Amino acid sequence: MFEPETRTLSPISNELAELDAVVHSGGFWRLVPEAVPRVYAPVTPQLLRRVEQGLKRVAR
């Protein structure tokens, strides 16, 4: 017989999950101008590389 999984989230995972829920429910949108996009492209490895390269250019 299989036992149900009893893993518990770390406090950091819990905090991130709560923050994610607040952000996705629109909790912070009242703090930014209407011109800021509310929908973004999916995060892919290619997108992360482009962001990293851009940040490195700015840091120079």
MMTF fields as JSON, N, C-alpha, C and O atoms, coordinates in Angstrom:
{
  "mmtfVersion": "1.0.0",
  "mmtfProducer": "UNKNOWN",
  "numBonds": 239,
  "numAtoms": 240,
  "numGroups": 60,
  "numChains": 1,
  "numModels": 1,
  "chainsPerModel": [1],
  "groupsPerChain": [60],
  "chainIdList": ["A"],
  "bondAtomList": [4, 2, 8, 6, 12, 10, 16, 14, 20, 18, 24, 22, 28, 26, 32, 30, 36, 34, 40, 38, 44, 42, 48, 46, 52, 50, 56, 54, 60, 58, 64, 62, 68, 66, 72, 70, 76, 74, 80, 78, 84, 82, 88, 86, 92, 90, 96, 94, 100, 98, 104, 102, 108, 106, 112, 110, 116, 114, 120, 118, 124, 122, 128, 126, 132, 130, 136, 134, 140, 138, 144, 142, 148, 146, 152, 150, 156, 154, 160, 158, 164, 162, 168, 166, 172, 170, 176, 174, 180, 178, 184, 182, 188, 186, 192, 190, 196, 194, 200, 198, 204, 202, 208, 206, 212, 210, 216, 214, 220, 218, 224, 222, 228, 226, 232, 230, 236, 234],
  "bondOrderList": [1, 1, 1, 1, 1, 1, 1, 1, 1, 1, 1, 1, 1, 1, 1, 1, 1, 1, 1, 1, 1, 1, 1, 1, 1, 1, 1, 1, 1, 1, 1, 1, 1, 1, 1, 1, 1, 1, 1, 1, 1, 1, 1, 1, 1, 1, 1, 1, 1, 1, 1, 1, 1, 1, 1, 1, 1, 1, 1],
  "groupList": [{"groupName": "MET", "atomNameList": ["N", "CA", "C", "O"], "elementList": ["N", "C", "C", "O"], "formalChargeList": [0, 0, 0, 0], "bondAtomList": [1, 0, 2, 1, 3, 2], "bondOrderList": [1, 1, 2], "singleLetterCode": "M", "chemCompType": "L-PEPTIDE LINKING"}, {"groupName": "PHE", "atomNameList": ["N", "CA", "C", "O"], "elementList": ["N", "C", "C", "O"], "formalChargeList": [0, 0, 0, 0], "bondAtomList": [1, 0, 2, 1, 3, 2], "bondOrderList": [1, 1, 2], "singleLetterCode": "F", "chemCompType": "L-PEPTIDE LINKING"}, {"groupName": "GLU", "atomNameList": ["N", "CA", "C", "O"], "elementList": ["N", "C", "C", "O"], "formalChargeList": [0, 0, 0, 0], "bondAtomList": [1, 0, 2, 1, 3, 2], "bondOrderList": [1, 1, 2], "singleLetterCode": "E", "chemCompType": "L-PEPTIDE LINKING"}, {"groupName": "PRO", "atomNameList": ["N", "CA", "C", "O"], "elementList": ["N", "C", "C", "O"], "formalChargeList": [0, 0, 0, 0], "bondAtomList": [1, 0, 2, 1, 3, 2], "bondOrderList": [1, 1, 2], "singleLetterCode": "P", "chemCompType": "L-PEPTIDE LINKING"}, {"groupName": "THR", "atomNameList": ["N", "CA", "C", "O"], "elementList": ["N", "C", "C", "O"], "formalChargeList": [0, 0, 0, 0], "bondAtomList": [1, 0, 2, 1, 3, 2], "bondOrderList": [1, 1, 2], "singleLetterCode": "T", "chemCompType": "L-PEPTIDE LINKING"}, {"groupName": "ARG", "atomNameList": ["N", "CA", "C", "O"], "elementList": ["N", "C", "C", "O"], "formalChargeList": [0, 0, 0, 0], "bondAtomList": [1, 0, 2, 1, 3, 2], "bondOrderList": [1, 1, 2], "singleLetterCode": "R", "chemCompType": "L-PEPTIDE LINKING"}, {"groupName": "LEU", "atomNameList": ["N", "CA", "C", "O"], "elementList": ["N", "C", "C", "O"], "formalChargeList": [0, 0, 0, 0], "bondAtomList": [1, 0, 2, 1, 3, 2], "bondOrderList": [1, 1, 2], "singleLetterCode": "L", "chemCompType": "L-PEPTIDE LINKING"}, {"groupName": "SER", "atomNameList": ["N", "CA", "C", "O"], "elementList": ["N", "C", "C", "O"], "formalChargeList": [0, 0, 0, 0], "bondAtomList": [1, 0, 2, 1, 3, 2], "bondOrderList": [1, 1, 2], "singleLetterCode": "S", "chemCompType": "L-PEPTIDE LINKING"}, {"groupName": "ILE", "atomNameList": ["N", "CA", "C", "O"], "elementList": ["N", "C", "C", "O"], "formalChargeList": [0, 0, 0, 0], "bondAtomList": [1, 0, 2, 1, 3, 2], "bondOrderList": [1, 1, 2], "singleLetterCode": "I", "chemCompType": "L-PEPTIDE LINKING"}, {"groupName": "ASN", "atomNameList": ["N", "CA", "C", "O"], "elementList": ["N", "C", "C", "O"], "formalChargeList": [0, 0, 0, 0], "bondAtomList": [1, 0, 2, 1, 3, 2], "bondOrderList": [1, 1, 2], "singleLetterCode": "N", "chemCompType": "L-PEPTIDE LINKING"}, {"groupName": "ALA", "atomNameList": ["N", "CA", "C", "O"], "elementList": ["N", "C", "C", "O"], "formalChargeList": [0, 0, 0, 0], "bondAtomList": [1, 0, 2, 1, 3, 2], "bondOrderList": [1, 1, 2], "singleLetterCode": "A", "chemCompType": "L-PEPTIDE LINKING"}, {"groupName": "ASP", "atomNameList": ["N", "CA", "C", "O"], "elementList": ["N", "C", "C", "O"], "formalChargeList": [0, 0, 0, 0], "bondAtomList": [1, 0, 2, 1, 3, 2], "bondOrderList": [1, 1, 2], "singleLetterCode": "D", "chemCompType": "L-PEPTIDE LINKING"}, {"groupName": "VAL", "atomNameList": ["N", "CA", "C", "O"], "elementList": ["N", "C", "C", "O"], "formalChargeList": [0, 0, 0, 0], "bondAtomList": [1, 0, 2, 1, 3, 2], "bondOrderList": [1, 1, 2], "singleLetterCode": "V", "chemCompType": "L-PEPTIDE LINKING"}, {"groupName": "HIS", "atomNameList": ["N", "CA", "C", "O"], "elementList": ["N", "C", "C", "O"], "formalChargeList": [0, 0, 0, 0], "bondAtomList": [1, 0, 2, 1, 3, 2], "bondOrderList": [1, 1, 2], "singleLetterCode": "H", "chemCompType": "L-PEPTIDE LINKING"}, {"groupName": "GLY", "atomNameList": ["N", "CA", "C", "O"], "elementList": ["N", "C", "C", "O"], "formalChargeList": [0, 0, 0, 0], "bondAtomList": [1, 0, 2, 1, 3, 2], "bondOrderList": [1, 1, 2], "singleLetterCode": "G", "chemCompType": "PEPTIDE LINKING"}, {"groupName": "TRP", "atomNameList": ["N", "CA", "C", "O"], "elementList": ["N", "C", "C", "O"], "formalChargeList": [0, 0, 0, 0], "bondAtomList": [1, 0, 2, 1, 3, 2], "bondOrderList": [1, 1, 2], "singleLetterCode": "W", "chemCompType": "L-PEPTIDE LINKING"}, {"groupName": "TYR", "atomNameList": ["N", "CA", "C", "O"], "elementList": ["N", "C", "C", "O"], "formalChargeList": [0, 0, 0, 0], "bondAtomList": [1, 0, 2, 1, 3, 2], "bondOrderList": [1, 1, 2], "singleLetterCode": "Y", "chemCompType": "L-PEPTIDE LINKING"}, {"groupName": "GLN", "atomNameList": ["N", "CA", "C", "O"], "elementList": ["N", "C", "C", "O"], "formalChargeList": [0, 0, 0, 0], "bondAtomList": [1, 0, 2, 1, 3, 2], "bondOrderList": [1, 1, 2], "singleLetterCode": "Q", "chemCompType": "L-PEPTIDE LINKING"}, {"groupName": "LYS", "atomNameList": ["N", "CA", "C", "O"], "elementList": ["N", "C", "C", "O"], "formalChargeList": [0, 0, 0, 0], "bondAtomList": [1, 0, 2, 1, 3, 2], "bondOrderList": [1, 1, 2], "singleLetterCode": "K", "chemCompType": "L-PEPTIDE LINKING"}],
  "groupTypeList": [0, 1, 2, 3, 2, 4, 5, 4, 6, 7, 3, 8, 7, 9, 2, 6, 10, 2, 6, 11, 10, 12, 12, 13, 7, 14, 14, 1, 15, 5, 6, 12, 3, 2, 10, 12, 3, 5, 12, 16, 10, 3, 12, 4, 3, 17, 6, 6, 5, 5, 12, 2, 17, 14, 6, 18, 5, 12, 10, 5],
  "groupIdList": [1, 2, 3, 4, 5, 6, 7, 8, 9, 10, 11, 12, 13, 14, 15, 16, 17, 18, 19, 20, 21, 22, 23, 24, 25, 26, 27, 28, 29, 30, 31, 32, 33, 34, 35, 36, 37, 38, 39, 40, 41, 42, 43, 44, 45, 46, 47, 48, 49, 50, 51, 52, 53, 54, 55, 56, 57, 58, 59, 60],
  "secStructList": [7, 7, 7, 7, 7, 7, 7, 7, 7, 7, 2, 2, 2, 2, 2, 2, 2, 2, 2, 2, 2, 2, 2, 2, 6, 6, 6, 6, 4, 4, 4, 1, 7, 6, 6, 1, 7, 1, 7, 7, 7, 7, 7, 7, 2, 2, 2, 2, 2, 2, 2, 2, 2, 2, 2, 2, 2, 2, 2, 7],
  "xCoordList": [0.84, 0.0, 0.885, 1.934, 0.468, 1.254, 0.823, -0.362, 1.811, 1.537, 1.43, 2.172, 0.539, 0.484, 1.772, 2.393, 2.15, 3.381, 3.21, 2.205, 4.189, 4.069, 5.127, 5.514, 5.598, 6.583, 5.947, 4.781, 6.714, 6.239, 7.107, 8.298, 6.515, 7.256, 8.116, 7.739, 9.275, 10.121, 9.462, 8.59, 9.866, 9.288, 9.477, 8.598, 10.617, 10.857, 9.893, 9.331, 9.694, 8.75, 7.343, 6.618, 6.961, 5.644, 5.512, 4.49, 6.554, 6.516, 6.43, 5.676, 7.204, 7.156, 5.796, 5.279, 5.221, 3.896, 2.853, 1.973, 2.956, 2.013, 2.195, 1.214, 3.455, 3.717, 3.207, 2.602, 3.451, 2.978, 1.458, 0.918, 0.778, -0.688, -1.176, -2.136, -0.519, -0.918, -0.702, -1.569, 0.457, 0.761, -0.225, -0.747, -0.491, -1.382, -2.852, -3.668, -3.181, -4.56, -4.735, -5.827, -3.634, -3.717, -3.435, -3.738, -2.874, -2.654, -1.739, -1.832, -0.853, 0.099, -0.179, 0.485, -1.143, -1.337, -1.759, -1.521, -2.365, -2.777, -1.575, -1.719, -0.386, 0.817, 1.59, 2.548, 1.202, 1.943, 1.039, -0.18, 1.629, 0.819, 0.097, 0.511, -0.968, -1.749, -0.941, -1.265, 0.11, 0.907, 1.764, 2.257, 1.945, 2.76, 1.963, 0.828, 2.557, 1.814, 1.485, 2.278, 0.324, -0.123, 0.115, 0.043, 0.399, 0.62, 2.012, 2.393, 2.754, 4.132, 4.332, 3.541, 5.411, 5.778, 6.178, 6.655, 5.987, 6.4, 7.916, 8.667, 8.349, 9.773, 10.381, 9.99, 11.345, 12.044, 13.539, 13.98, 14.318, 15.777, 16.335, 17.252, 15.782, 16.244, 15.956, 16.805, 14.778, 14.42, 15.332, 15.784, 15.601, 16.488, 17.885, 18.518, 18.376, 19.695, 19.696, 20.65, 18.618, 18.534, 18.505, 19.152, 17.768, 17.704, 19.083, 19.537, 19.747, 21.077, 22.055, 22.817, 22.039, 22.932, 22.648, 23.574, 21.376, 21.009, 21.472, 21.967, 21.312, 21.751, 23.269, 23.78, 23.986, 25.444, 25.875, 26.838, 25.148, 25.469, 25.258, 26.077, 24.179, 23.864, 24.871, 25.193, 25.362, 26.268, 27.663, 28.433, 27.991, 29.347, 29.539, 30.615],
  "yCoordList": [-1.179, 0.0, 1.241, 1.262, 2.257, 3.479, 4.469, 4.644, 5.096, 6.154, 7.486, 7.712, 8.36, 9.682, 10.432, 10.271, 11.238, 12.004, 13.035, 13.744, 13.111, 14.004, 15.089, 15.606, 15.441, 16.522, 17.826, 18.087, 18.642, 19.968, 21.001, 20.781, 22.104, 23.176, 23.899, 24.039, 24.355, 25.145, 26.5, 26.888, 27.229, 28.561, 29.465, 30.267, 29.346, 30.177, 29.793, 30.665, 28.499, 28.052, 28.544, 28.971, 28.484, 28.99, 30.472, 30.914, 31.249, 32.69, 32.985, 33.863, 32.252, 32.469, 32.095, 32.78, 31.031, 30.616, 31.674, 31.975, 32.232, 33.284, 34.531, 35.137, 34.923, 36.095, 35.87, 36.761, 34.68, 34.342, 34.449, 34.965, 33.974, 34.034, 35.484, 35.83, 36.318, 37.736, 38.425, 39.159, 38.188, 38.826, 38.371, 39.197, 37.055, 36.554, 36.906, 36.84, 37.27, 37.698, 39.202, 39.74, 39.882, 41.305, 42.198, 43.39, 41.68, 42.436, 43.635, 44.549, 43.665, 44.779, 45.701, 46.727, 45.358, 46.151, 47.577, 48.459, 47.824, 49.204, 50.106, 51.327, 49.514, 50.282, 50.697, 51.463, 50.213, 50.513, 51.21, 51.044, 51.995, 52.686, 51.705, 50.555, 52.167, 51.329, 50.896, 49.878, 51.641, 51.32, 50.068, 49.509, 49.628, 48.436, 47.206, 47.029, 46.342, 45.163, 44.216, 44.04, 43.625, 42.684, 41.234, 40.33, 41.012, 39.668, 39.627, 40.522, 38.603, 38.493, 37.201, 36.263, 37.172, 35.956, 34.88, 35.192, 33.63, 32.56, 32.59, 32.937, 32.232, 32.212, 30.96, 29.836, 31.185, 30.088, 30.263, 31.345, 29.219, 29.375, 30.474, 31.197, 30.599, 31.638, 33.027, 33.916, 33.21, 34.499, 34.817, 35.952, 33.836, 34.06, 34.456, 35.315, 33.835, 34.207, 35.646, 36.385, 36.055, 37.438, 38.431, 39.476, 38.117, 38.987, 39.074, 40.161, 37.929, 37.913, 38.757, 39.542, 38.602, 39.378, 40.871, 41.679, 41.236, 42.653, 43.225, 44.35, 42.452, 42.925, 43.08, 44.014, 42.181, 42.283, 43.53, 44.195, 43.85, 45.07, 46.309, 47.228, 46.343, 47.509, 47.649, 48.762, 46.524, 46.544, 47.043, 47.419, 47.051, 47.494, 48.952, 49.463],
  "zCoordList": [0.0, 0.0, 0.0, 0.644, -0.71, -0.812, 0.261, 0.544, 0.834, 1.813, 1.074, 0.118, 1.485, 0.856, 1.14, 2.191, 0.196, 0.349, 1.458, 1.511, 2.332, 3.49, 3.466, 4.515, 2.274, 2.211, 2.644, 2.349, 3.341, 3.706, 3.016, 2.794, 2.685, 2.043, 3.062, 4.225, 2.613, 3.499, 3.71, 2.932, 4.755, 4.958, 3.747, 3.432, 3.06, 1.879, 0.77, 0.108, 0.559, -0.463, -0.157, -1.055, 1.111, 1.507, 1.206, 0.682, 1.538, 1.293, -0.194, -0.612, -1.0, -2.445, -3.009, -3.891, -2.513, -2.979, -2.631, -3.437, -1.436, -1.032, -1.885, -2.317, -2.133, -2.959, -4.374, -4.97, -4.911, -6.247, -6.319, -7.298, -5.306, -5.281, -5.258, -5.946, -4.474, -4.39, -5.731, -6.204, -6.34, -7.617, -8.683, -9.433, -8.763, -9.796, -9.55, -10.469, -8.343, -8.092, -8.319, -8.14, -8.719, -9.027, -7.845, -7.901, -6.789, -5.563, -5.677, -4.858, -6.668, -6.768, -7.944, -8.089, -8.784, -9.994, -9.709, -10.534, -8.595, -8.307, -8.05, -7.998, -7.888, -7.595, -8.837, -8.731, -10.007, -11.231, -12.239, -12.195, -13.154, -14.158, -15.083, -15.228, -15.694, -16.608, -17.818, -18.429, -18.188, -19.368, -19.176, -20.156, -17.959, -17.698, -18.105, -17.665, -18.955, -19.402, -18.249, -17.324, -18.325, -17.286, -17.697, -16.864, -18.976, -19.485, -20.1, -20.855, -19.778, -20.235, -21.005, -20.899, -21.786, -22.518, -21.513, -20.421, -21.875, -20.961, -20.757, -21.67, -19.576, -19.262, -19.878, -19.566, -20.758, -21.423, -21.185, -20.798, -21.409, -21.266, -22.175, -21.785, -23.385, -24.305, -23.736, -23.803, -23.185, -22.596, -21.419, -21.271, -20.593, -19.451, -19.913, -19.3, -20.992, -21.527, -22.014, -21.77, -22.712, -23.197, -22.046, -22.11, -21.005, -19.827, -19.178, -18.819, -19.029, -18.417, -19.232, -18.666, -20.547, -21.405, -21.287, -21.229, -21.251, -21.106, -19.78, -19.723, -18.709, -17.387, -17.352, -16.735, -18.001, -18.039, -18.804, -18.422, -19.907, -20.659, -19.81, -19.837, -19.065, -18.225, -17.076, -16.66, -16.573, -15.417, -15.785, -14.902, -17.045, -17.462, -17.332, -17.641]
}
